[in-house]
Amino acid sequence: MKIEKLPSGSYRVRKMYKGKTYTVVFEKKPTQKEAVQAMASELDKVQEKHKSMTFQTAAEAYIESKRNVLSPSTIRGYMGIMRQIPEKFLSENVHDITALDVQVEINRMAKGHSPKTVRNHHGFISAVLGTFCPNLKLCTTLPQKIKNEPYIPSQADVKRILNMIKDTPYEIPIILACYGMRRSEICALKIDDLEGDILHITKAKVQNENKEWVIKKIPKTTESTRDIIIPMELADKIREQGYIYKGHPNQLIKCLDRIEKELSIQHFSLHKLRHYFASEMSALGVPEADILRMGGWETDHVMKSVYRHSMMDKEESAKREASAKFQNALFD
């Protein structure tokens, strides 16, 4: 074991243990025996600390280490996952947890939960274990993803809805949702964010771990910080009333659900109006890169959804045409 003299006059002994370097400093040069004993004592402290660290303690430390860099809603999601993990798993020594233990926990979650929920559950557990037990290799079998083709409202659907909410507190926010804005972005807007016919999107309103609605200083992603051009008529209406939306964020969802039922329109979420925006822009021939910038998307995932929706419509038409030809041939 090497004993190094430092510029300060002190002496240092270092040792690599399980991929991490541990250091002990002496005021005067130690003997080899003293160095070995001091390092052994230091490693005993580390081992004792490891012995006392439960998964819950490790998970809480992991969350705390990222509190100032993750969205409050992401932290809230982590806390929600923590509440779903059984006490037995939480109380396990984090260094004793095996890949089999993780598989058993995921198997438990898979009963009664969607594949997406189970995958999020596994993602959090694996992130915690990856931080505190980097040598643990997980090979978890996850439930198969469910292919979901969400309904994208038609222009006729949207026009009927806008007619129903005209001159109500929900008209402006839902029109803005049709322009590709997220609910969190709409609810965070202030009158000062409107300049002429341009809305500056720079923040988001989200729930924190205590279910309190707070303003996050940046939107969901880096690309989400953007400017949106709206009709001057709408901009003037916003200025005339002096605000964009004062209601509770959840009321927007409830309003849309109620109107869909009243008009017998196939259900779709408020967020799907972003897909509607992308779909209509694509139909107008707007380049994909411009659509992504206007909607604040970082990837082209939404465009793939739009293209799949378009192809499904074409496939349905082609199937009906083929079926009609077959019918004519069969019964003529």
C-alpha positions as CSV (number, residue, x, y, z in Angstrom):
1,M,0.0,0.0,0.0
2,K,1.6,3.3,-1.1
3,I,2.0,6.1,1.3
4,E,2.1,9.5,-0.5
5,K,3.3,12.8,1.0
6,L,1.1,15.8,0.1
7,P,2.2,19.4,-0.5
8,S,0.6,20.4,2.8
9,G,3.0,18.0,4.6
10,S,0.3,15.4,5.4
11,Y,0.4,11.9,4.2
12,R,-2.2,10.1,2.2
13,V,-3.1,6.4,1.6
14,R,-5.5,5.4,-1.1
15,K,-7.1,2.1,-2.0
16,M,-9.5,1.0,-4.8
17,Y,-12.4,-1.1,-3.5
18,K,-15.3,-2.3,-5.8
19,G,-14.5,0.4,-8.4
20,K,-14.3,3.3,-5.9
21,T,-11.2,5.0,-4.4
22,Y,-11.1,5.4,-0.6
23,T,-8.6,7.8,1.1
24,V,-7.2,8.1,4.6
25,V,-5.1,11.2,5.5
26,F,-2.4,11.3,8.3
27,E,-0.8,14.3,9.9
28,K,2.5,12.4,10.1
29,K,3.9,9.6,8.1
30,P,2.3,6.3,9.3
31,T,4.0,2.9,9.4
32,Q,2.8,0.3,6.9
33,K,0.9,-1.4,9.7
34,E,-0.8,1.8,10.7
35,A,-1.8,2.6,7.1
36,V,-3.3,-0.9,6.7
37,Q,-5.2,-0.7,9.9
38,A,-6.6,2.8,9.2
39,M,-7.7,1.8,5.7
40,A,-9.3,-1.4,7.1
41,S,-11.2,0.8,9.6
42,E,-12.4,3.1,6.8
43,L,-13.6,0.1,4.7
44,D,-15.4,-1.3,7.7
45,K,-17.3,2.0,8.0
46,V,-18.3,1.7,4.3
47,Q,-19.4,-1.9,4.8
48,E,-21.5,-0.9,7.8
49,K,-23.1,1.9,5.9
50,H,-23.9,-0.6,3.1
51,K,-25.4,-3.0,5.5
52,S,-27.8,-0.4,6.9
53,M,-29.0,1.0,3.6
54,T,-32.4,-0.3,2.6
55,F,-33.9,0.1,-0.9
56,Q,-36.2,2.8,0.5
57,T,-33.2,4.8,1.9
58,A,-31.4,4.4,-1.4
59,A,-34.5,5.5,-3.4
60,E,-35.0,8.6,-1.3
61,A,-31.4,9.5,-1.7
62,Y,-31.7,9.0,-5.4
63,I,-34.7,11.3,-5.6
64,E,-33.1,13.9,-3.4
65,S,-30.0,14.0,-5.6
66,K,-32.1,14.9,-8.6
67,R,-34.7,17.2,-7.0
68,N,-33.3,20.4,-8.5
69,V,-32.7,19.1,-12.0
70,L,-36.0,17.2,-12.7
71,S,-39.5,18.5,-13.1
72,P,-41.7,18.6,-10.0
73,S,-44.1,16.3,-11.9
74,T,-41.3,13.8,-12.5
75,I,-40.5,13.8,-8.8
76,R,-44.2,13.4,-8.0
77,G,-44.2,10.4,-10.4
78,Y,-41.2,8.9,-8.5
79,M,-43.0,9.3,-5.2
80,G,-46.0,7.6,-6.6
81,I,-44.0,4.6,-7.7
82,M,-42.4,4.5,-4.2
83,R,-46.0,4.1,-2.8
84,Q,-46.6,1.2,-5.0
85,I,-43.5,-0.8,-4.0
86,P,-44.4,-3.3,-1.2
87,E,-42.9,-2.8,2.3
88,K,-40.9,-6.1,2.0
89,F,-39.0,-4.8,-1.1
90,L,-38.5,-1.3,0.4
91,S,-36.9,-2.8,3.6
92,E,-34.5,-5.1,1.7
93,N,-30.8,-4.2,1.9
94,V,-30.2,-2.5,-1.4
95,H,-26.9,-4.5,-1.8
96,D,-28.7,-7.8,-1.2
97,I,-31.4,-7.3,-4.0
98,T,-30.9,-9.6,-6.9
99,A,-32.0,-9.6,-10.5
100,L,-34.5,-12.3,-9.5
101,D,-36.0,-10.1,-6.8
102,V,-36.6,-7.4,-9.3
103,Q,-38.2,-9.9,-11.7
104,V,-40.5,-11.1,-9.0
105,E,-41.5,-7.5,-8.2
106,I,-42.2,-6.7,-11.8
107,N,-44.2,-9.9,-12.2
108,R,-46.3,-8.8,-9.2
109,M,-46.9,-5.3,-10.7
110,A,-47.8,-6.8,-14.1
111,K,-51.0,-8.3,-12.6
112,G,-53.5,-5.5,-12.7
113,H,-51.4,-2.7,-14.2
114,S,-50.8,-1.6,-17.8
115,P,-47.5,-2.4,-19.5
116,K,-46.6,1.3,-19.5
117,T,-47.1,1.6,-15.7
118,V,-45.0,-1.6,-15.2
119,R,-42.2,-0.3,-17.4
120,N,-42.1,3.0,-15.5
121,H,-42.0,1.0,-12.2
122,H,-39.1,-1.0,-13.5
123,G,-37.3,2.1,-14.8
124,F,-37.3,3.7,-11.4
125,I,-36.1,0.6,-9.6
126,S,-33.4,-0.1,-12.1
127,A,-32.2,3.6,-11.9
128,V,-31.9,3.4,-8.1
129,L,-30.1,0.0,-8.2
130,G,-27.9,1.3,-11.1
131,T,-26.7,4.2,-8.9
132,F,-26.0,2.2,-5.7
133,C,-25.3,-1.2,-7.1
134,P,-23.6,-0.6,-10.4
135,N,-22.3,-4.1,-10.7
136,L,-25.8,-5.6,-10.6
137,K,-26.9,-6.8,-14.0
138,L,-30.6,-6.8,-14.6
139,C,-32.2,-8.9,-17.3
140,T,-35.8,-8.3,-16.5
141,T,-38.5,-9.6,-18.7
142,L,-41.1,-6.8,-19.1
143,P,-44.7,-7.1,-20.3
144,Q,-45.2,-6.6,-24.0
145,K,-46.2,-3.2,-25.1
146,I,-49.8,-2.7,-26.2
147,K,-50.2,-1.2,-29.6
148,N,-52.4,1.8,-29.1
149,E,-53.7,3.9,-32.0
150,P,-55.3,6.9,-30.3
151,Y,-58.2,8.7,-32.0
152,I,-57.2,11.9,-33.6
153,P,-60.1,14.3,-33.8
154,S,-61.2,15.5,-37.3
155,Q,-61.5,19.1,-38.3
156,A,-65.3,18.7,-38.2
157,D,-65.1,17.4,-34.6
158,V,-63.0,20.3,-33.5
159,K,-65.2,22.9,-35.2
160,R,-68.3,21.5,-33.4
161,I,-66.5,21.7,-30.1
162,L,-65.3,25.2,-30.6
163,N,-68.8,26.3,-31.5
164,M,-70.1,24.8,-28.2
165,I,-67.5,26.6,-26.1
166,K,-67.7,30.0,-27.8
167,D,-67.6,32.9,-25.3
168,T,-67.0,30.6,-22.4
169,P,-63.9,30.6,-20.1
170,Y,-62.8,27.5,-22.0
171,E,-62.8,28.9,-25.5
172,I,-59.3,30.5,-25.5
173,P,-57.4,27.7,-23.8
174,I,-58.9,25.0,-26.0
175,I,-58.2,27.0,-29.1
176,L,-54.6,27.3,-27.9
177,A,-54.6,23.5,-27.5
178,C,-55.6,23.3,-31.2
179,Y,-52.4,25.3,-31.9
180,G,-50.3,22.5,-30.4
181,M,-49.9,23.8,-26.9
182,R,-49.8,21.5,-23.9
183,R,-52.2,22.0,-21.0
184,S,-49.2,22.8,-18.7
185,E,-48.1,25.5,-21.1
186,I,-51.6,27.1,-21.5
187,C,-52.2,27.2,-17.7
188,A,-48.8,28.9,-17.1
189,L,-49.5,31.7,-19.6
190,K,-49.8,35.3,-18.4
191,I,-51.0,38.3,-20.3
192,D,-47.3,39.5,-20.4
193,D,-46.5,36.5,-22.5
194,L,-48.6,37.9,-25.4
195,E,-46.8,40.3,-27.7
196,G,-48.8,41.4,-30.7
197,D,-50.1,38.2,-32.2
198,I,-47.2,36.1,-30.7
199,L,-47.4,34.0,-27.5
200,H,-44.0,33.3,-25.9
201,I,-44.0,29.8,-24.4
202,T,-41.3,29.8,-21.6
203,K,-42.8,27.9,-18.6
204,A,-45.3,25.3,-17.5
205,K,-47.7,24.7,-14.7
206,V,-47.3,21.2,-13.1
207,Q,-48.1,19.4,-9.9
208,N,-45.4,18.7,-7.4
209,E,-45.1,15.7,-5.1
210,N,-47.5,17.3,-2.6
211,K,-50.1,17.7,-5.5
212,E,-49.7,21.5,-5.4
213,W,-49.8,23.3,-8.7
214,V,-46.5,25.2,-9.3
215,I,-44.9,27.1,-12.1
216,K,-41.9,25.4,-13.6
217,K,-39.5,28.0,-15.1
218,I,-39.0,25.9,-18.3
219,P,-41.5,23.9,-20.3
220,K,-41.4,20.1,-20.7
221,T,-38.4,19.9,-23.1
222,T,-35.7,22.2,-24.5
223,E,-37.6,22.4,-27.8
224,S,-40.8,23.5,-26.0
225,T,-39.5,27.0,-25.4
226,R,-40.9,28.6,-28.5
227,D,-43.1,31.4,-30.0
228,I,-46.6,30.6,-31.4
229,I,-48.4,32.9,-33.8
230,I,-52.1,33.1,-33.1
231,P,-54.9,35.0,-35.0
232,M,-55.0,38.7,-34.1
233,E,-58.7,38.4,-33.3
234,L,-57.8,35.9,-30.6
235,A,-54.9,38.0,-29.4
236,D,-57.3,41.0,-29.1
237,K,-59.8,38.9,-27.2
238,I,-57.2,37.9,-24.7
239,R,-56.1,41.5,-24.2
240,E,-59.7,42.6,-23.8
241,Q,-60.4,40.1,-21.0
242,G,-56.9,40.6,-19.5
243,Y,-56.0,37.0,-19.0
244,I,-55.7,33.6,-20.8
245,Y,-57.2,31.1,-18.4
246,K,-57.8,31.4,-14.7
247,G,-59.5,28.1,-14.0
248,H,-58.2,24.8,-12.5
249,P,-56.1,22.8,-15.0
250,N,-58.4,19.8,-14.5
251,Q,-61.5,21.7,-15.5
252,L,-60.2,21.9,-19.1
253,I,-60.2,18.1,-19.2
254,K,-63.7,17.8,-17.6
255,C,-65.1,20.5,-20.0
256,L,-63.8,18.6,-23.1
257,D,-65.1,15.3,-21.8
258,R,-68.5,16.7,-21.2
259,I,-68.8,18.3,-24.6
260,E,-67.6,15.2,-26.4
261,K,-70.5,13.3,-24.7
262,E,-73.0,16.0,-25.5
263,L,-72.0,16.0,-29.1
264,S,-71.6,12.2,-29.3
265,I,-68.0,12.6,-30.5
266,Q,-65.6,9.7,-30.0
267,H,-63.6,10.4,-26.9
268,F,-60.1,11.9,-27.1
269,S,-58.0,13.7,-24.5
270,L,-57.1,17.3,-24.5
271,H,-53.5,16.3,-25.4
272,K,-54.7,14.7,-28.6
273,L,-55.4,18.2,-29.9
274,R,-51.6,18.4,-30.3
275,H,-51.9,15.4,-32.7
276,Y,-54.8,17.2,-34.4
277,F,-52.5,20.2,-34.9
278,A,-49.7,18.1,-36.4
279,S,-52.1,16.2,-38.6
280,E,-53.7,19.3,-40.0
281,M,-50.4,21.0,-40.6
282,S,-49.1,17.9,-42.4
283,A,-52.2,17.9,-44.6
284,L,-51.5,21.5,-45.5
285,G,-48.1,20.5,-46.7
286,V,-46.1,22.2,-43.9
287,P,-42.6,20.6,-43.7
288,E,-42.2,18.1,-40.9
289,A,-39.3,20.0,-39.3
290,D,-41.5,23.2,-39.1
291,I,-44.3,21.2,-37.5
292,L,-42.0,19.8,-34.9
293,R,-40.6,23.3,-34.1
294,M,-44.1,24.8,-33.8
295,G,-45.3,22.1,-31.5
296,G,-42.2,22.0,-29.4
297,W,-41.5,18.3,-30.1
298,E,-37.9,17.0,-29.7
299,T,-38.5,13.8,-31.7
300,D,-40.6,12.9,-34.7
301,H,-42.7,10.4,-32.7
302,V,-45.9,12.4,-33.1
303,M,-45.4,12.6,-36.9
304,K,-45.1,8.8,-37.0
305,S,-48.5,8.7,-35.3
306,V,-49.9,11.1,-37.8
307,Y,-48.6,9.0,-40.7
308,R,-50.0,5.8,-39.2
309,H,-53.3,7.5,-38.8
310,S,-53.3,8.6,-42.4
311,M,-52.3,5.1,-43.6
312,M,-55.0,3.5,-41.6
313,D,-57.6,5.7,-43.4
314,K,-56.2,4.7,-46.7
315,E,-56.1,1.0,-45.8
316,E,-59.8,1.2,-44.7
317,S,-60.7,2.8,-48.0
318,A,-58.7,0.1,-49.9
319,K,-60.3,-2.7,-47.9
320,R,-63.8,-1.4,-48.6
321,E,-63.1,-1.1,-52.3
322,A,-61.6,-4.6,-52.5
323,S,-64.6,-6.0,-50.5
324,A,-67.1,-4.3,-52.9
325,K,-65.3,-5.8,-55.9
326,F,-65.3,-9.3,-54.3
327,Q,-69.0,-8.9,-53.5
328,N,-69.9,-8.0,-57.0
329,A,-67.9,-10.9,-58.4
330,L,-69.4,-13.3,-55.9
331,F,-73.1,-12.4,-56.3
332,D,-73.3,-11.2,-60.0
